[in-house]
Amino acid sequence: MRNTLYILIGLLLSTVAIGQQLPETTPIQDLHHVWNPAFLAPGTDMEVSAFYRKKWVGFDNAPNTAFVTVQYPFVDQNMSAGGSIISDKSGPVSKLGLQLNYAYHLKEIFKRDDQISLGVQGYFYQYKFNPSGEVATSPDDPLLANTAQTRFNPSMGFGFAYRTYVEEFDGENIFYFGGSIMQFLQSDLVLTSASAPRARHYFANVGGKFFNYDYYIEPSLQINYVNPEIIDIVVGAKFEMEETFWAGLNYSSINDLSINGGVILNDVGDRYSYLKIGAIAGINVGDVFNAGPGFEFYVGYVFDVD
């Protein structure tokens, strides 16, 4: 199985392969602005957050992703801005870069207090390919004969989002949906012995938050699509108690089953702020590929600027 994984990674860097080239999405709704800039700071809250994912614990060179992100609402100007520093590694392929996001909010379009957001993002990745220590069935592969290589590859993305309401725990249920195109600019990543075409990534999600006094239940659906190789559909449900905790369950069409939960610490540093600390544990329950469990860790500090 290990050799098979390395072959797949090698194909990703060939001239004809197209696959998942950007970090995998997560069911944590607070981080969806990373994959859709229109979800950036929709209300009056500023947020600073950090995230780490480790796939296939115990598997050599397994994928892992980490980023730190900030989002800030300019309430009077009906817009939001933010940025992320992202690190992503899978086998011999790694990337480190900066992502900048911007969203403009159009309010009261179809009803009172609803909002349509239009977002744009620019990201600037430095890719690194290091074949040292890799195992392959073709030892004379020209990629394996090279030393470590680095290349800079910028691109852009666009997104939209709609919400029937913005503020939580304000007596009204919330319905939302959105979609985005990432890596819109498809310039090839050129290496010494090969070039890898960049593929557009499509992300969409839809959900609702149904409130009952001091808690809500949130069913959701998200889709990650890379033409024509990859489609991942995730269905989930989340329960959150106001200023206390949350818990959720998600199932993916690639047979990933995960549970998530966390605590909410109110009035941390200021009466208008709170701290969220949570984790996701998941495992692949399919018959074809089961490389072990994975986990994700999330921490976010939220402050009301209004």
N, C-alpha and C positions, 0 to 999 in steps of 0.2 A: 504493500500500500504506500510506503514511503517513496519508493521509486516512481510509482504512478503519480503521486502529488508533484514531484519534481518535474516530471514530463509535462504535466499540465501547466506548471509555472513557466517552463521553457516555451511552450506553445504560445503563451500570452505574449512573449517577446518576439514572436516570429512575424513575418510580414503579412500573414493572412489571418491571424487570430484576433478575435474580438471578445472580450469578457469583462467581468467586474474589475474596473480600474481605479475606482474611488472607494474610500472607506465604506464598509457595509453600514446600512442604516440601523437604528436602534428603536425599540418600541417606546422609549422614554419620550413623551410628548414635549417636554421642556427643551429638547435638543433638536427639534425638527427644523429650526431656522438654519442649521448647518446644511441641510439638504434642500431647503426651500427658503430663500431670503425673505419671502413675503410673510413668514411666521415670526419675523423679528420684532420683539418688544411691542405687542399689539396694544397694550394699555398704557398705564402710567408707571410700570415697574422696570427698574434697571436690574439686570442680573449678571453676576459673574459666576461662571461655573467651570468645573473640570470633570473630565470623563476618561475612563480607561477600560479597554476591552481586551480580554485574552481568550482566544479560541483554542479548543483542543488541548486542555491542560495535560502536560506530560508528553506531548508530541513535539519532536525537535523542529525548530524553526516555524512553529505554528504562527498564524496571523495574530498580530496585536495592533491596536490603535489607541492613541491618546491625543487629547486636545484640551486646550484652555480657551475659553471663549467669553466675550463680553458683549452685551447688547444694551443699548441706551435709547429711551424714547424722548424725542423732542416734541413734547405734547402740544405746545402752541403752534408748531409748524406742521403738525399732522404727519410726522415722519419718524423713522428710527434708523439708527446706524450701529454697526458693531464689527467685530473682527474675531478671528480665531487663529491660533497657532496649532497646526495639525501634524502629527507624526503617524505614519502607517507603514507596517512591515509585514511581508509575507515571503518566507524563504529568502532567496537571494535578492529580491526586489524590495526596496524601501523608498519612501518619499517623505520629505519634510517641507513644510511651506506655510504660507500666510493666506488666509481667506478674509476678504473684506465684503461686508454686506450692507445693503441700503434698501429701505422699504418706504413707500409713500402710502398713506392711508386715506381712503375716500370714505367719508362717513355718511350714514343715513341715506343709503342708495335706494333700498327697497322698503325699508321700514325704519322706525325710530331706533336709534342706537345700534344699528348693524354697521358692518365695516367691510369694505373690499380693500385689500392691500396688494400692491404691485412691487415686486422686489427684483433687484439685480445684484449679482455677486461677481467678484473677480478673484481668482485664486492663482497663486504663484508657487508651483511645486518644484523642488529640486529632486530629481529621481536619481537613485543609485542602484547599480546592478553589480553585485559582488559574487562571482561564481566560486570563490575559494571554499573548499570543503563540501561542495555539492556532489551528489551522486546521480549518474545518468546511465542509460543503457547504451548510449552512443558516445564513447569517450573522446572521439575526434570531432565532436560538435564544436564549431568555431567560437560559439559563445563562451564555452568553458575554457577556451585557450587564452582568453583575455584577462587582464587584471581588472580591478574595480573601475567602473566608469560612472561618471555623474553627468547629468544633463538637466538643463532648466527648461520647464515647459509650462507656460501660462495658459489660462483659458478663462471663460466666462460662463455664467449661468443666469437664468431668469425664472421667475415664479409668480404665482398669484395665490391669494387665499381669501376666503369669505367666512365671516362669522356673523351669526345673527345677534350676538351680544358679546361684549368684551369682558366686563367685570365679573369675577366669580363670587359666589355666595351673596348675590345681590337680588335674590328673589326670582330670577328668570333662568330657564333652561338655555343651554347654548348648543347650537348646531354649527359645525364647521366643515369645510373641505378646501383642498388646495392641490396644486400641481406645479411641477417645475421641470426644467431641462437643465442638466448640469453638463459641463464639458462641451458647451455649445461649439466652441472653436475646436476643430478636429485636426490640428496640426500634428504630424507624426513625431513620435519620440525617436530621435535618430541616435543609434549607438555605433560603435566602430564596425561591428560585423553584421548588424541587422538594424531594421527600423520597426517600430511598433505603432500601428495606427491607433489614434485615440478615438474612442466610441462615445457617443452621446448617451447619457444616463437620464432616465425618466423616473420621476418620483411623484406619487400621488397618495393622498390620504383623506379619509372622511371619518367623522365621528360625532358624538354628542355627549354633553354633560347634563345629566338629569339630577336636579337638586332636590333635597328634602331637608330643609332646615340647615343642619350643620354638617351634611355629608352629600356626596354625589357619586353616581355610578356612571362610568364612561365606557361604552362600547366603541370600538374603533376598527378600521380596516386601512391598511397601507399596502402599496404596491411599489416594488422596485423593479425596473425593466431596463435591460441593456439589449438593444437589437443586434442580432437575432438570437443570442445565445442564452440569456438569463432572464428569468422572471421569478420573482419571489413575492408571494402574497402572505401577509401577516394579519391574522384576526386576533383581537384581544379584548379584554375587559379589565377595568380598573375601579377600585373603590378607594375614595379618599375622605377622611374625616378632617374637617377644618382645623388647622393649626395643631394637628396631632400626628397622623400617619397616613400612609397609603399602601395598598397591596394590589397586585395584578397578575393576570395569567395571559400568555400569548402562545399562539401556535402558527408555525410557518409552513408554507407549501413545500419547502425543502426538508420537512419533517423535524424541524427544530421546535422543541417544547421548552418554554421558559416561565419562571415565576419571578416576580419582582416586588420589592417593597422598600419602605424607608420611613424615616421619622421627620417631623417638621418641628423645628424649635423656634418658638415665637419670641419676638422682642430681643433678638441677638444684636447687641451694639446700639440699637435704637428701637423705639416703640413702633416704628413703621417698617420694620424689617423682619425677616425670618430666614432660617437656614434649613435647607433640605439635604438630607444624607440618605442615599439609597443604593441598592445593588440588584443585579439580575443574575440568576443562575439558570443555565440552560443545558440541554443535552439533545443530541440527535437521536430520534427514536426510529429511524428508518432501518431497513434491512440491507441497503446497499453500502452505506458509509457511516460508520460510527467511530470517530477518532477520539472520543472522550468528551467530558463536560467542558463548558466555557463559562466565564463570568464577566460581568460588567460592573463598574463602580462609578457612582455619580455623586457630586456634591455641588450645591448651588446656593449662592447668597443673593437674596432678593430684597430690594429697597424701593419703597414708593417715593418717587421724586416729585409728585404733584402736591 
